[in-house]
Amino acid sequence: MSMDPTIPGAPPERGFLRLALANRSFLIGCAITLAVAGLALLSFFWTPYDITHLTVADRLKGLSTNHPLGTDHLGRDILSMIMIGARNSIAVAIVAVLIGMGIGVPLGAWAAARGGLVDEVLMRFNDLVFAFPALLSAIMITAIFGPGALNAIIAIGIFNVPVFARVARAGALSIWPREFILAARAAGKSRTLITIEHILPNITALLLVQGTIQFALGILAEAGLSYLGLGAQPPMPSWGRMLFEAQTRMIVAPHLALFPGLAIVVTVLGLNLLGDGLRDLLDPRLRRER
C-alpha cells in the first residue's frame, strides 16, 4: 500500500496532534460535536424527565430550576426532548452518510479506474440524481413510501450517493497518473487491486472531510423532513417537529422554538467547523501554507 504525502487525501505527517491543538476551527468543532454526541449517548441511560409522561399542569412553563429549558404545550421537559432528539438526528445522519459512502465511493472509484463508457454512464446517472434538490428528493421518497425515520434515512442516503461518487472519482483521477501507480501497473497489478491497495487509502482523508460535511447536511435534512411530518413519528421527539409544534405558540412561549432551533444551528456549526479543521489538517498543501 503506497501513500503519497503530497496528495490532499493522504494521511497526515507527524505532528498531527500538535497541529490539531493549534487549529481553532478543529478544536471548537470537535468540542461542540463531542458535546452533542455526549448528550445523545446520555439520553440512552438518563434524561431529566420521562418524555412519555404528560403533565398538563406544567404546560408552557418558562425556564426554571425544575425545567432548565422550560416545558412544551403538553408539559414535557424541553431539555429531555432535545437530548433524545439529538440521538435521533445523529442516528439518521450517520446511517445516511454510511449509505452514501458505501455505495458512492465504490461507484466513483470504479468509474475512475475503468474510464471510457463506464465512467460516462455512471457520471451522467450521478448528474441525473444530483439534479434534484436534496430535500425535494427526500420529500418525494418519504411521500411515496410513507413517513418515518427509516424512510428518511433512505431518502437522505440516496442523495449522498452521487456526492461521494463525485468526490471519490475526482480524488482517484488525481492519483492514477502518479509514479507509484504506474509502477504498480508495470508490476502487473489489476486496476481493481490498485484501487483497493493504493487509490482508496490515499483518498480516505478526503472522504472523511466530505463525510463530515454530509453529516451536517444530514442533520438539516432530517430536521426539515421532521418539520414537514415526514421524519421520526410521535411519540419520538425530533428537533424539526419541535419547531413545527412551536410555530403557533411563538408569542406566548418563544422558548419552544428557541432551544430546538439553537440545537440545530450549534450542531451544524460544530460539524462545519470540524470539517474545515480536518481539511486544513489533512491537506498537506494547506499545512505548508500555514
C-alpha positions, 0 to 999 in steps of 0.5 A, spaced: 500 500 500 503 506 497 501 513 500 503 519 497 504 525 502 503 530 497 496 528 495 490 532 499 487 525 501 493 522 504 494 521 511 497 526 515 505 527 517 507 527 524 505 532 528 498 531 527 496 532 534 500 538 535 497 541 529 490 539 531 491 543 538 493 549 534 487 549 529 481 553 532 476 551 527 478 543 529 478 544 536 471 548 537 468 543 532 470 537 535 468 540 542 461 542 540 460 535 536 463 531 542 458 535 546 452 533 542 454 526 541 455 526 549 448 528 550 445 523 545 449 517 548 446 520 555 439 520 553 440 512 552 441 511 560 438 518 563 434 524 561 431 529 566 424 527 565 420 521 562 418 524 555 412 519 555 409 522 561 404 528 560 403 533 565 398 538 563 399 542 569 406 544 567 404 546 560 408 552 557 412 553 563 418 558 562 425 556 564 426 554 571 430 550 576 425 544 575 425 545 567 432 548 565 429 549 558 422 550 560 416 545 558 412 544 551 404 545 550 403 538 553 408 539 559 414 535 557 421 537 559 424 541 553 431 539 555 429 531 555 426 532 548 432 535 545 437 530 548 433 524 545 432 528 539 439 529 538 440 521 538 435 521 533 438 526 528 445 523 529 442 516 528 439 518 521 445 522 519 450 517 520 446 511 517 445 516 511 452 518 510 454 510 511 449 509 505 452 514 501 459 512 502 458 505 501 455 505 495 458 512 492 465 511 493 465 504 490 461 507 484 466 513 483 472 509 484 470 504 479 468 509 474 475 512 475 479 506 474 475 503 468 474 510 464 471 510 457 463 508 457 463 506 464 465 512 467 460 516 462 454 512 464 455 512 471 457 520 471 451 522 467 446 517 472 450 521 478 448 528 474 441 525 473 440 524 481 444 530 483 439 534 479 434 534 484 434 538 490 436 534 496 430 535 500 425 535 494 428 528 493 427 526 500 420 529 500 418 525 494 421 518 497 418 519 504 411 521 500 411 515 496 413 510 501 410 513 507 413 517 513 418 515 518 425 515 520 427 509 516 424 512 510 428 518 511 434 515 512 433 512 505 431 518 502 437 522 505 442 516 503 440 516 496 442 523 495 449 522 498 450 517 493 452 521 487 456 526 492 461 521 494 461 518 487 463 525 485 468 526 490 471 519 490 472 519 482 475 526 482 480 524 488 482 517 484 483 521 477 488 525 481 492 519 483 492 514 477 497 518 473 502 518 479 509 514 479 507 509 484 501 507 480 504 506 474 509 502 477 504 498 480 501 497 473 508 495 470 508 490 476 502 487 473 497 489 478 489 489 476 486 496 476 481 493 481 487 491 486 490 498 485 484 501 487 483 497 493 491 497 495 493 504 493 487 509 490 482 508 496 487 509 502 490 515 499 483 518 498 480 516 505 482 523 508 478 526 503 472 522 504 472 523 511 472 531 510 466 530 505 463 525 510 463 530 515 460 535 511 454 530 509 453 529 516 451 536 517 447 536 511 444 530 514 442 533 520 438 539 516 435 534 512 432 530 517 430 536 521 426 539 515 423 532 513 421 532 521 418 539 520 414 537 514 411 530 518 415 526 514 421 524 519 421 520 526 413 519 528 410 521 535 411 519 540 419 520 538 421 527 539 425 530 533 428 537 533 424 539 526 417 537 529 419 541 535 419 547 531 413 545 527 409 544 534 412 551 536 410 555 530 403 557 533 405 558 540 411 563 538 408 569 542 406 566 548 412 561 549 418 563 544 422 558 548 419 552 544 422 554 538 428 557 541 432 551 544 430 546 538 432 551 533 439 553 537 440 545 537 440 545 530 444 551 528 450 549 534 450 542 531 451 544 524 456 549 526 460 544 530 460 539 524 462 545 519 467 547 523 470 540 524 470 539 517 474 545 515 479 543 521 480 536 518 481 539 511 486 544 513 489 538 517 489 533 512 491 537 506 498 537 506 498 543 501 494 547 506 499 545 512 505 548 508 501 554 507 500 555 514 
